[in-house]
């Protein structure tokens, strides 16, 4: 499943986990997955995220090829964001992780409590 395991200290998932590891990255992708949005629309959907952090998150997603950015040519500067096909491929995995967490969060919480006691 993960290819050769000759080198034990290298996980083939590390690059993907690093790419998706930012706090707001998955949330932004999920909000964009149901259609393109202007920056202000996204900002309202993520009210606890500062505009600066949202801007950094979107730039990082754009750099990784997960989001496209389109600037309008009108007098008002409006920027629209959309997910790319490679980001769309992540959505079923997000759903599977969500389902896994819903099934297991109680057990994880209990294990943490037992460990901390």
CORJO-V200339 format. One record per backbone hydrogen bond with DSSP energy under -0.5 kcal/mol. NH is the residue of the N-H (numbers start at 0). CO is the residue of the C=O. E is the energy in kcal/mol with one decimal. If there is no record, write none. Layout:
nh=NH co=CO e=E
nh=NH co=CO e=E
//
This chain:
nh=7 co=5 e=-0.8
nh=9 co=6 e=-1.0
nh=10 co=8 e=-0.5
nh=11 co=9 e=-0.5
nh=13 co=10 e=-1.6
nh=16 co=12 e=-2.8
nh=17 co=13 e=-2.7
nh=18 co=14 e=-2.1
nh=19 co=15 e=-2.0
nh=20 co=16 e=-0.7
nh=24 co=21 e=-0.7
nh=25 co=21 e=-0.7
nh=27 co=23 e=-2.5
nh=28 co=24 e=-2.2
nh=29 co=25 e=-2.7
nh=30 co=26 e=-2.4
nh=31 co=27 e=-2.1
nh=32 co=28 e=-1.3
nh=33 co=30 e=-0.6
nh=34 co=31 e=-1.9
nh=36 co=80 e=-2.3
nh=38 co=78 e=-1.8
nh=41 co=37 e=-2.2
nh=42 co=38 e=-2.6
nh=43 co=39 e=-1.9
nh=44 co=40 e=-1.6
nh=45 co=41 e=-1.2
nh=46 co=43 e=-0.6
nh=48 co=45 e=-2.1
nh=53 co=49 e=-2.6
nh=54 co=50 e=-2.5
nh=55 co=51 e=-2.4
nh=56 co=52 e=-2.7
nh=57 co=53 e=-2.7
nh=58 co=54 e=-2.4
nh=59 co=55 e=-2.2
nh=60 co=56 e=-2.5
nh=61 co=57 e=-2.3
nh=62 co=58 e=-2.5
nh=63 co=59 e=-1.8
nh=64 co=61 e=-1.4
nh=65 co=60 e=-2.6
nh=66 co=60 e=-1.0
nh=67 co=81 e=-3.0
nh=69 co=79 e=-3.0
nh=71 co=77 e=-3.4
nh=77 co=75 e=-0.9
nh=79 co=69 e=-3.1
nh=80 co=36 e=-3.4
nh=81 co=67 e=-1.7
nh=82 co=31 e=-0.5
nh=83 co=65 e=-1.9
nh=87 co=83 e=-2.1
nh=88 co=84 e=-1.5
nh=89 co=86 e=-1.3
nh=90 co=86 e=-0.6
nh=90 co=87 e=-0.9
nh=92 co=89 e=-0.6
nh=93 co=89 e=-2.3
nh=94 co=90 e=-2.2
nh=95 co=91 e=-2.2
nh=96 co=92 e=-2.6
nh=97 co=93 e=-2.3
nh=98 co=94 e=-2.5
nh=99 co=95 e=-2.6
nh=100 co=96 e=-2.6
nh=101 co=97 e=-2.5
nh=102 co=98 e=-2.0
nh=103 co=99 e=-1.9
nh=104 co=100 e=-2.5
nh=107 co=103 e=-2.4
nh=108 co=104 e=-2.5
nh=109 co=105 e=-2.6
nh=110 co=106 e=-2.4
nh=111 co=107 e=-2.4
nh=112 co=108 e=-2.4
nh=113 co=109 e=-2.7
nh=114 co=110 e=-2.3
nh=115 co=111 e=-2.7
nh=116 co=112 e=-1.6
//
